[in-house]
Amino acid sequence: MPETVVLDAGMPAPAIEATATGNGAFTLADHLGKWVVVYFYPRANTPG
């Protein structure tokens, strides 16, 4: 299971790597210096 990271407002984002559409890869480091919106949501079918 991935490590849990707690962020406060204004903190830099941690390194993020994820599978993108079409089995591509997304890394936050590839977008350094650009505006990026990262949205997290609760797991499907869970309260919250």
LUMLUMBA-811309 format. One record per residue: residue in three letters; x, y, z of N, C-alpha, C in turn. Coordinates in steps of 0.05 Angstrom, whole numbers, plus 32768, in hexadecimal, padded with zeros to 4 digits. Example, Ala and Ser with C-alpha at 12.3 -4.5 7.8 and 13.67 -1.06 7.14 Angstrom:
% residues 2
ala81087F8E809C80F67FA6809C81087FBE809Cser81017FD3808E81117FEB808F81028001809D
//
This chain:
% residues 48
met80117FE88000800080008000801280198000pro800A802D7FF0801B80467FEF801C8054800Aglu80318063800D803480738026801F80898027thr8015808F803E800280A58042801180BF8046val800A80D38038801680EE803B800181028042val8005811180577FF28126805E7FFE81418056leu7FEE815080477FF8816A803D7FE98180804Aasp7FF68196804F7FEA81AF80587FEB81C38041ala7FD981D680427FD881EA802D7FF381F8802Agly7FFC81FA801180158208800B802D81F5800Amet802981DC8012804081C98010804481C07FF4pro805D81BB7FEC806181B07FD1805581947FCFala804C818D7FB7804081737FB38057815E7FB3pro805081467FBD806481307FBD806781257FA0ala807B81157F9C807E81087F82806680F67F7Dile805980F97F66804180EA7F60804680DB7F46glu804180C17F46804380B17F2D802980A17F2Cala801C80A17F14800380927F11800180887EF4thr7FF080747EF17FEA80697ED77FD6807C7ECAala7FDB80847EB27FCA80967EA37FB980877E8Fthr7FA680947E837F9580887E6F7FA6807B7E59gly7F9E80637E507FAD80557E3B7FC680497E45asn7FC880437E5F7FE080367E6B7FF980487E6Agly7FF580617E65800C80747E67801380797E84ala8027808A7E88802F80917EA3802D80AF7EA7phe802680B77EBF802580D37EC6803780D67EDEthr804A80E87EDC805A80F07EF38059810E7EF7leu805681167F0F805481337F15806E81417F0Dala808481337F0F809E813F7F0880A081477EEBasp809181397ED9809181407EBD8083815A7EB7his807581657ECB8066817E7EC7807181947ED9leu808981927EE1809681A67EF2809581C17EE4gly808C81D67EF3808B81F17EE9807181F77EDAlys805F81E37ED8804581E77ECB802F81E57EE0trp801881F17EDB800181EE7EEC7FF581D37EE8val7FF081C47EFE7FE481AA7EFD7FCF81A77F13val7FB8819D7F0D7FA481987F217FA4817A7F26val7FA881737F3F7FA781567F477F8F81537F5Atyr7F7D81427F527F64813F7F617F6381237F6Dphe7F5E81217F877F5C81077F947F3F81047F9Dtyr7F3580EC7F9C7F1A80E77FA57F1980CC7FB4pro7F0580C97FC57F0380B07FD47EFF80987FC1arg7F0780817FCA7F0380697FBB7EE680667FB4ala7EDF805B7F9D7EC480587F947EB380487FA8asn7E9A80517FAB7E8780437FBC7E8E80447FD9thr7E9C80597FE27EA2805C7FFE7E9680768008pro7E8F807880217E858092802B7E9B80A7802Bgly7E9480C080267EA780D580277EA880E68010
//
